[in-house]
Amino acid sequence: MQFDLRTSSTWQFGHRGRVAVFIDGNNLFHAARFHNLDIDYNKLLRVLLGDGRLLRAFFYTGVDAGAERQQGFLLWMRRNGFRVVQKELKTFYDGTRKANLDVEIAVDMLSLAGRYDTAVLVSGDEDFVYALNAVAYKGCRVEVAGFRSNTAPHLIDVADFFIDLGDIAELVSKDASDDSEYDIPSFFPPEELPPPDIMRNQTEQNNHSNKDHQNVDNKIEKNNFSNDDNEFSFSEENSENESNESPELIRVTDDR
C-alpha cells in the first residue's frame, strides 16, 4: 500500500524495522463505534506495518465461552495474521461484562522488547503510560494508534509518534459491500464478523450437502426390497437407459 508523504505527515515516521502490533480490542471497538467507523482489521494491520517487517500482531479481547459467532471471528483473525489473546468475560455487580487484559498487553510488550524495533500500541487507555515508557527506555521506538479524542494525552506524550485513526479513517474502514447481515450478541462488535463471502460459501456448502443426502434417500426408496407372502419383488434400474419409461419388474417366486 502506497501513501503520499507530501500530503499526510502521519506517514513520515521513517524506517521502522521489525514491528510488533498490540491491539486492545475492547478499547478500539468502543472508540470506533463512537466515531461510527467499522474497522477492517486487514487494512488496519497493513497501515500500521507501513514499510516495516511484521514480527507479531497481537489482538487482545474478552470472550463469551458460549458465543459461537465470536469464536468464528477469532478464528478468522488467527488465519489472517493475528495472534489472539483472550480472556473470559466477567459480569460485575452493575450488570456490565468486561475482561481486563491490560496486564497481558504490558507483559507481552516488555517481554518482546529487543526482538522488535518498533512497538505499535492500538489503545487510548492511560494505564499503558508506564509500560510504554519502560519499552522506550529499552531502546525501542514506541507508537500509539487511536482516535485522538478517545486517547489519553499522557499516552500520546510518551509515544514517539501518534497515528490518529480519525485522520485516516478511509484507509482502515470497511467497504460498503462488507456490511454484516447477521445478528450477533450485544457484547460482540458488529464489525468483528467473518466476511459475508465466507458465511455465504459455508451456507452454500451446507445446502449442497443437504441435497446430496436427499438424493441418497431417494435412491434407497427406489431400490427397496419388498416381502409379501413369500413373494419377493424388486426393481432393477437400467443405468444405460435414460428414458422416462418404468423399469421392467422381475418376479421371483418361492415354491417351497
LOFI-792125 format. One record per residue: residue number from 0; z, y, x of N, C-alpha, C in turn. Coordinates in steps of 0.001 Angstrom, whole numbers, always signed. Atoms other than C-alpha are relative to their C-alpha. Layout:
<sites>
   pos       nc3       nc2       nc1      cac3      cac2      cac1       cc3       cc2       cc1
   NUM         Z         Y         X         Z         Y         X         Z         Y         X
...
</sites>
This chain:
<sites>
   pos       nc3       nc2       nc1      cac3      cac2      cac1       cc3       cc2       cc1
     0        +0     -1184      +850        +0        +0        +0        +0     +1241      +890
     1      +138     -1194      -815     -1016     +3360     +1417      +642     +1196      -705
     2      -617     -1191      +546      +874     +6627      +925      -545     +1221      +738
     3      +486     -1237      -582      -273    +10176     +1515     +1185      +767      +572
     4     -1145      -643      -639     +2208    +11529     +4030       -85     +1524       -58
     5      +144     -1458       +26      +800    +15040     +3672      +559      +596     -1279
     6      -436      -532     +1284     +1863    +15369       +39     +1388      -469      -389
     7     -1324      +492      +352     +5124    +13430        -5      +835      -213     +1254
     8      -876      +138     -1163     +7898    +13873     +2541      +847     -1257       -90
     9      -805     +1192      +197     +9570    +10783     +1088      -367     -1090      +989
    10      +450     +1109      -828     +7488     +8531     +3320      -110      +367     +1473
    11       +43      -409     -1397     +7856    +10459     +6561     +1249      -468      +741
    12     -1188      +507      -674    +10515     +8143     +7980      -334      -800     +1242
    13      +353      +581     -1286     +8603     +6826    +10983       +78     -1512       +43
    14       -40     +1438      -204     +8790     +3339    +12459     +1352      -549      -442
    15     -1234      +504      +584    +11363     +1204    +10660      +355     -1400      +482
    16      -316     +1306      -568    +11131     -2177    +12458      +308     -1047     -1048
    17      -420     +1038      +946    +12867     -5076    +10747      +852      +639     -1095
    18      -647      -658     +1140    +14013     -4100     +7268      +751     -1035      -836
    19      -790      +801      +932    +16786     -5598     +5134      +291      +861     -1225
    20      -167      -737     +1255    +16965     -4545     +1468     +1152      -604      -792
    21     -1166      +436      +762    +20180     -4731      -555       -17      +732     -1351
    22      +149      -610     +1327    +19718     -4123     -4308     +1212      -316      -869
    23     -1096      +118      +963    +22722     -3508     -6545      -637       -51     -1381
    24      +773      +173     +1227    +21071     -4954     -9653      +568      +715     -1204
    25      -617      -627     +1158    +23554     -3706    -12226       -98     +1518       +73
    26       +55     -1447      -167    +23657      -184    -10811     -1419      +521      -188
    27     +1396      -418      +125    +19867       +40    -10579      -467       -67     -1444
    28      +415      +147     +1397    +19386     -1215    -14124      +465     +1159      -856
    29      -536     -1072      +839    +21675     +1366    -15705      -617     +1350      +370
    30      +618     -1265      -416    +20193     +4204    -13648     -1438       +77      -506
    31     +1393       +15      +467    +16627     +3147    -14520       -71      +166     -1507
    32       -14      -134     +1458    +17495     +2829    -18190      +299     +1439      -407
    33      -311     -1402      +276    +18972     +6348    -18113     -1249      +865      +119
    34     +1230      -756      -219    +15598     +7601    -16853     -1199      -605      -739
    35     +1059      +644      +789    +13607     +5394    -19277     -1106      -570      +886
    36      +950      +562      -956    +11962     +3547    -16405      +181     -1507       +90
    37        -4     +1451      -170    +11041      -142    -16281      -422      -315     +1424
    38      +262      +270     -1409    +11262     -1294    -12690      -849     -1245      +175
    39      +788     +1151      -452     +8589     -3568    -11242      +544      -355     +1387
    40      -709      +318     -1238    +10535     -5367     -8517      -935      -347     +1157
    41      +972      +237     -1066     +7465     -6474     -6597      -474     +1322      +598
    42      +412     -1320      -478     +6285     -2873     -6385     +1128      +674      +766
    43     -1142      -627      -650     +9758     -1687     -5500      +202      -542     +1409
    44      -197      +603     -1315    +10031     -4132     -2619     -1064      +464      +985
    45     +1072      -443      -893     +6643     -3146     -1194      +205     +1449      +423
    46      -228     -1406      -318     +7536      +543     -1384     +1151      +155      +991
    47     -1163      -112      -881    +10944       +92      +258      -293      -556     +1390
    48      +340      +594     -1292     +9426     -2035     +3012      -825      +958      +847
    49      +825      -952      -738     +6884      +633     +3966      -799      -669     +1092
    50      +742      +579     -1118     +5440      -103     +7413      +858      -974      +800
    51      -900      +897      -715     +8370     -2327     +8396      -293     -1468      -270
    52       +89     +1445      +179     +8757     -6101     +8628     +1244      -478      -736
    53     -1119      +402      +846    +10922     -7676     +5943      +802     -1128      +646
    54      -912     +1043      -463    +13932     -9607     +7206      +579      -751     -1194
    55      -551      +573     +1222    +15674    -10219     +3871       -14     +1060     -1090
    56      -129      -881     +1162    +15632     -8745      +377     +1008      -661      -936
    57     -1075      +552      +812    +18882     -9350     -1494       +49      +695     -1357
    58      -169      -552     +1348    +19362     -8913     -5229     +1328      -525      -538
    59     -1349      +361      +438    +22962     -8873     -6485      +142      +290     -1497
    60       -86      -185     +1441    +23666     -9383    -10172     +1056      -899      -613
    61      -888      +839      +795    +26145    -10685    -12711      -827      -853      -938
    62      +755      +916      +850    +25038    -13665    -14791      +909      -599     -1068
    63      -663      +748     +1063    +25969    -15401    -18011      -482     -1435      +107
    64      +376     +1393      -232    +26033    -19170    -17486      -831      -575     -1131
    65      +733      +548     +1138    +24627    -19770    -20965     -1289      +723      -325
    66     +1211      -785      +277    +21724    -17325    -20749     -1187      -605      +721
    67     +1142      +672      -611    +18594    -19380    -20143     -1077      +995      +419
    68     +1035      -981      -328    +16299    -16351    -20177      +331      +725     +1305
    69      -392      -663     -1234    +18287    -14678    -17429      -211      -918     +1192
    70      +244      +957     -1069    +18117    -17842    -15343     -1484       -69      +329
    71     +1444       -26      -239    +14343    -17737    -15787      -414     +1193      +829
    72      +299     -1195      -788    +14229    -14189    -14460      +457      -164     +1450
    73      -513      +173     -1357    +16392    -15063    -11461      -849      -990      +789
    74      +916      +934      -660    +14117    -17998    -10701     -1267      +719      +421
    75     +1195      -790      -328    +11145    -15616    -10814      +265      +898     +1207
    76      -357      -855     -1134    +12957    -13278     -8404       +20      -813     +1296
    77       -81      +839     -1200    +13644    -16108     -5954     -1391      -378      +494
    78     +1352      +405      -377     +9991    -17107     -5999      -881     +1180      +385
    79      +776     -1192      -360     +8895    -13543     -5325      +647      +787     +1131
    80      -460      -619     -1232    +10691    -12848     -2080     +1417      +522       +27
    81     -1358      -510       +47    +14260    -12065     -3161     +1021     -1120      +210
    82     -1146      +901      -131    +17490    -13770     -2095     +1028      +447     -1037
    83      -865      -385     +1116    +19567    -13743     -5293     +1443      -401      +284
    84     -1440      +242      -112    +23353    -13415     -5024      +598      +325     -1360
    85      -454      -186     +1372    +25014    -13896     -8388     +1474      -345      -154
    86     -1401      +248      +337    +28480    -13904     -9919      +112       +14     -1520
    87      -123      +103     +1451    +29527    -14897    -13418      +669     +1242      -583
    88      -544     -1175      +670    +30229    -12039    -15811     +1411      -273      -510
    89     -1352       +93      +530    +33849    -11385    -16764      +148      +969     -1167
    90      -238      -848     +1160    +34975     -9995    -20110     +1337      +701      +152
    91     -1214      -785      -179    +37523     -7181    -19878      +645      +312     -1344
    92      -806      -216     +1208    +40166     -6085    -22382      -704      +898     -1013
    93      +695      -909      +915    +37900     -3381    -23829     -1294      -590      -538
    94     +1189      +677      +509    +35149     -5914    -24536     -1211       +87      +893
    95     +1134      -112      -915    +32850     -4896    -21687       -92     -1232      +891
    96      +235     +1145      -875    +31304     -7568    -19488      -601      +503     +1299
    97      +452      -522     -1281    +30846     -6959    -15798      +322      -986     +1111
    98      -253      +783     -1207    +30602     -8683    -12438      -122      +949     +1183
    99       -18      -926     -1126    +31549     -6663     -9365      -400      -728     +1276
   100      +486      +623     -1228    +29540     -7606     -6269        +2      +961     +1181
   101       -58      -978     -1083    +30428     -4620     -4075      +414      -646     +1315
   102      -473      +656     -1225    +32280     -6833     -1599     -1106      -834      +620
   103     +1091      +843      -512    +29370     -9252     -1295     -1080      +847      +677
   104     +1016      -869      -591    +26936     -6402      -626      +467      +545     +1346
   105      -528      -579     -1238    +29167     -4799     +2001       +91     -1041     +1109
   106      -130     +1067     -1001    +29858     -8114     +3774     -1365      -392      +557
   107     +1342      +387      -459    +26164     -9023     +3926      -615     +1081      +892
   108      +540     -1089      -812    +25202     -5606     +5263      +597       -15     +1402
   109      -672       -11     -1299    +27776     -5813     +8047      -285     -1272      +793
   110      +241     +1266      -694    +27149     -9483     +8836     -1374       -48      +647
   111     +1371       +33      -516    +23424     -8957     +9356      -329     +1179      +913
   112      +239     -1163      -867    +23771     -5661    +11228      -264      -459     +1433
   113      +428      +437     -1319    +21993     -6059    +14553     -1199      -918       -77
   114     +1184      +836      +219    +19488     -8511    +13125     -1125      +795      -660
   115     +1022      -887      +576    +17699     -5713    +11276       +99     +1363      +673
   116       +39     -1354      -555    +16665     -2268    +12415      +316     +1046     -1059
   117      -198      -941     +1104    +16776      -572     +9007      +602      -724     -1196
   118      -613      +522     +1224    +19052     -1256     +6038      -314      +960     -1138
   119      +291      -817     +1175    +17949       -22     +2612      +929      -447     -1118
   120      -926      +290     +1091    +20705      +111       +11      -519      +646     -1277
   121      +469      -517     +1291    +19475      +457     -3578     +1205       +45      -929
   122     -1196      -194      +824    +22545     +1826     -5330      +408     +1454       +70
   123      -527     -1356       -18    +24237     +5067     -6240     +1509       +13       +35
   124     -1450      +166       +42    +27796     +3745     -6003      +659      +590     +1249
   125      -684      -657     -1114    +30080     +5880     -3854      +875      -970      +792
   126      -839      +979      -687    +32119     +2767     -2950      -642      -522     +1283
   127      +693      +524     -1172    +29471     +1909      -346       -30      +980     +1175
   128       +47     -1014     -1055    +30015     +5054     +1730      +562      -533     +1309
   129      -644      +471     -1234    +32383     +3438     +4220      -812     -1114      +651
   130      +788     +1114      -536    +30306      +255     +4598     -1301      +505      +621
   131     +1262      -535      -511    +27102     +2241     +5062      +224      +746     +1313
   132      -329      -727     -1217    +28762     +4433     +7679      +294      -971     +1150
   133      -314     +1003     -1017    +30011     +1327     +9523     -1272      -629      +557
   134     +1281      +557      -439    +26490       -99     +9657      -725      +995      +904
   135      +647     -1033      -809    +25192     +3204    +11033      +608       +47     +1401
   136      -672       -19     -1298    +27780     +3092    +13844      -338     -1219      +848
   137      +456     +1165      -749    +26394      -320    +14813     -1406      +201      +568
   138     +1303      -334      -565    +23147     +1396    +15728     -1180      -253      -908
   139     +1089      +265      +953    +21132      +553    +12595      -319     +1262      -807
   140      +407     -1087      +877    +19158     +3020    +10549      +393      -387     -1434
   141      -427      +293     +1367    +20578     +3269     +7019      -685      +957      -970
   142      +679      -782     +1029    +18661     +4440     +3970      +566      -364     -1365
   143      -467      +200     +1370    +19669     +4823      +346     -1149      +312      -942
   144     +1033      -210     +1016    +17264     +4453     -2579      +666       +23     -1361
   145      -576      -112     +1337    +18118     +5549     -6087      -482     +1274      -671
   146      +313     -1227      +720    +17842     +8290     -8664     +1038     +1057      +391
   147      -902     -1006      -558    +19321    +11493     -7278     +1121      +364      -968
   148     -1022      -399      +975    +21144    +12391    -10494     +1030     -1096      -239
   149      -925     +1118      +194    +22791     +8939    -10529      +562      -525     +1319
   150      -464      +428     -1321    +23625     +8731     -6812     +1089      +939      +498
   151     -1124      -796      -506    +26921     +9884     -5302      -448      +849     +1185
   152      +401      -878     -1106    +26410    +12912     -2996      +495      -498     +1356
   153      -530      +489     -1270    +28628    +11354      -305      -842     -1155      +537
   154      +852     +1115      -433    +26377     +8284      -235     -1291      +521      +613
   155     +1215      -621      -542    +23330    +10474      +342      +289      +635     +1359
   156      -351      -699     -1236    +25172    +12375     +3082       +84      -942     +1193
   157      -176      +916     -1137    +25947     +9300     +5215     -1290      -745      +335
   158     +1263      +708      -237    +22399     +7906     +4901      -886      +803      +947
   159      +975      -670      -854    +19743     +8649     +7494     -1164      +547      -815
   160     +1105      -448      +850    +17252     +9010     +4685      +283      -408     -1433
   161      -177      +309     +1421    +17346     +9141      +888     -1358       -69      -683
   162     +1249      +204      +743    +14494     +7766     -1221      +295      +222     -1475
   163      -225      -318     +1409    +14503     +9369     -4659     -1020      -758      -849
   164      +901      +804      +828    +13057     +6789     -7043      -586      +812     -1152
   165      +534      -854     +1058    +12620     +9525     -9628     -1273      +711      +423
   166     +1192      -679      -503    +10027    +11218     -7410     -1197      -936      +119
   167     +1088      +968      -183     +8006     +8026     -7014        +2     -1027     -1137
   168      -118      +913     +1147     +8516     +6535    -10478     -1302      -744      -275
   169     +1288      +639      +301     +4795     +5850    -10886      -324     -1117      +987
   170      +274     +1031     -1001     +4830     +3696     -7737      +845     -1250      -185
   171      -916     +1136      +141     +7697     +1414     -8804      +180      -432     -1447
   172      -160      +338     +1413     +7322     +1258    -12589     -1023     -1040      -424
   173      +899     +1006      +546     +5736     -1484    -14631     -1193      +657      -675
   174     +1169      -463      +731     +2268     -1097    -16071      +257      -154     -1492
   175      -173       +66     +1450     +1955      -559    -19809      -292     -1389      -541
   176      +377     +1345      +466      +388     -4022    -20164     +1079     -1028      +246
   177     -1061      +947      -335     +3593     -5631    -18819     +1193       +88      -931
   178     -1126      -129      +920     +5773     -4727    -21819      +424     -1368      -510
   179      -535     +1287      +429     +8038     -7585    -22820       -74      -151     -1511
   180       +89      +291     +1423     +7576     -9246    -26213     +1119      -926      -439
   181     -1001     +1006      +267    +10693    -11399    -26101     +1375      +614      -158
   182     -1370      -444      +198    +14228    -10939    -27356      +869      -511     +1128
   183      -875      +370     -1101    +16940    -11026    -24739     +1426      +384      -339
   184     -1385      -400      +230    +20761    -10849    -24658      +206     +1459      +351
   185      -210     -1437      -181    +22188     -7334    -24733      +335      +361     +1431
   186      -381      -327     -1371    +23544     -7570    -21199     -1140      -178      +975
   187     +1105      +344      -888    +20179     -8650    -19813     -1062     +1076       -52
   188      +967     -1111        -8    +17838     -5809    -18760     -1361      -415      -546
   189     +1315      +342      +569    +14560     -5763    -20759     -1068      -166     +1042
   190     +1052      +103      -994    +12506     -5253    -17634      +162     -1232      +874
   191      -265     +1112      -895    +14073     -8279    -15966      -384     -1321      -651
   192      +529     +1215      +578    +11947    -10875    -17697     -1199      -459      +806
   193     +1216      +454      -670     +9253    -13100    -16210     -1203      +678      -619
   194     +1195      -643      +542     +5808    -11535    -16611      -506      -753     -1220
   195      +481      +644     +1221     +4337    -12223    -20080     -1031     -1087      +260
   196     +1008     +1014      -295     +1463    -14162    -18480      +636     -1341      +304
   197      -681     +1247      -327     +3911    -16728    -17133      +511      -660     -1266
   198      -536      +539     +1232     +5560    -17113    -20527     -1107      -533      -892
   199     +1112      +459      +831     +2188    -17384    -22294      -563     -1312      +525
   200      +512     +1236      -582      +966    -20050    -19855      +913     -1166      -313
   201      -946     +1064      +304     +4134    -22034    -20428      -119      -415     -1457
   202      +150      +308     +1418     +3684    -21772    -24201     -1260      -809      -247
   203     +1244      +741      +168       +55    -22934    -23954      +132     -1431      +493
   204      -200     +1347      -511     +1106    -25902    -21835      +803      -844      -979
   205      -788      +726      +990     +3702    -26858    -24435      -841      -382     -1195
   206      +862      +298     +1140     +1096    -26617    -27199      -952     -1144      +307
   207      +887     +1098      -390     -1327    -28851    -25288      +756     -1320       +43
   208      -808     +1219       -77     +1474    -31329    -24703      +265      -557     -1381
   209      -250      +452     +1369     +2289    -31439    -28420     -1242      -626      -613
   210     +1249      +551      +529     -1378    -32028    -29272      -266     -1394      +567
   211      +197     +1320      -614     -1542    -34910    -26802      +881     -1045      -655
   212      -892      +938      +664     +1462    -36541    -28446      -519      -358     -1390
   213      +544      +266     +1325      -154    -36170    -31866     -1198      -932       +80
   214     +1153      +880      -163     -3374    -37798    -30622      +433     -1426      +274
   215      -498     +1346      -292     -1410    -40738    -29247      +527      -658     -1263
   216      -538      +553     +1238      +413    -41163    -32554     -1108      -420      -950
   217     +1114      +341      +878     -2889    -41135    -34465      -688     -1283      +436
   218      +623     +1214      -504     -4363    -43806    -32205      +851     -1230      -315
   219      -881     +1130      +293     -1304    -46002    -32724      -111      -399     -1461
   220      +122      +293     +1420     -1632    -45682    -36503     -1316      -690      -318
   221     +1295      +604      +250     -5336    -46584    -36378       -59     -1441      +465
   222       +42     +1345      -574     -4691    -49686    -34307     +1219      -823      -425
   223     -1172      +735      +466     -1862    -51046    -36448      -347     -1474      -220
   224      +142     +1450      +161     -1339    -54759    -36795      +821      -381     -1224
   225      -680      +258     +1259      -512    -55824    -40367      +170     -1491      -227
   226      -327     +1395      +315     +1076    -59057    -41581      +269       -99     -1493
   227      -141      +121     +1439      +637    -60063    -45232      -254     -1446      -408
   228      +115     +1388      +438     +1351    -63642    -46438      -765      -845      +988
   229      +588      +792     -1071      +430    -65204    -43120     -1470      +305      +240
   230     +1367      -415      -282     -2915    -63440    -43190       +63     +1244      +864
   231       -50     -1088      -961     -3410    -61154    -40214     -1353      +682       +54
   232     +1255      -751      -108     -6000    -58400    -40124      +203     +1138      +973
   233       -75     -1142      -901     -6745    -55844    -37526     -1360      +665       +69
   234     +1244      -762      -101     -9354    -53151    -36993      -332      +196     +1459
   235      +470      -164     -1378    -11403    -53046    -33810      -931     +1191       +65
   236      +801     -1228      -122    -12755    -49692    -32815     -1063      -186     +1054
   237     +1112      +139      -919    -16169    -49726    -31224      -103     +1268      +836
   238        -6     -1190      -861    -15912    -47347    -28221     -1395      +526      +272
   239     +1349      -458      -300    -19673    -47244    -27770      -664      +638     -1204
   240      +603      -539     +1208    -20403    -46287    -31373      +754     +1245      -405
   241      -642     -1257      +306    -19674    -42628    -32080      -294      +442     -1425
   242      +309      -363     +1371    -20833    -42683    -35688     +1256       +26      -829
   243     -1145      -128      +895    -18518    -41976    -38626      +160     -1207      -916
   244      -103     +1189      +837    -19058    -45442    -40159     +1303      -723      +277
   245     -1257      +716      -149    -15975    -47542    -40762      -215     -1200      +891
   246      +154     +1159      -883    -15407    -50235    -38100       +81     -1300      -788
   247        -7     +1297      +658    -16002    -53866    -39011     +1384      -619       +94
   248     -1280      +659       +33    -12954    -55826    -40030      -208     -1496      +250
   249       +58     +1435      -293    -12457    -59308    -38609     +1236      -636      -564
   250     -1130      +635      +667    -10259    -61538    -40753      +285     -1335      +673
   251      -458     +1239      -610     -8271    -64276    -39132      +997      -641      -955
   252      -865      +673      +983     -6653    -66853    -41436      +759     -1124      +683
   253      -856     +1062      -539     -3771    -69091    -40519       +39     -1133     -1032
   254      +104     +1131      +951     -4454    -72524    -42180     +1123      -990      +148
   255     -1095      +948      -171     -1196    -74066    -41142      +672      -303     -1317
</sites>
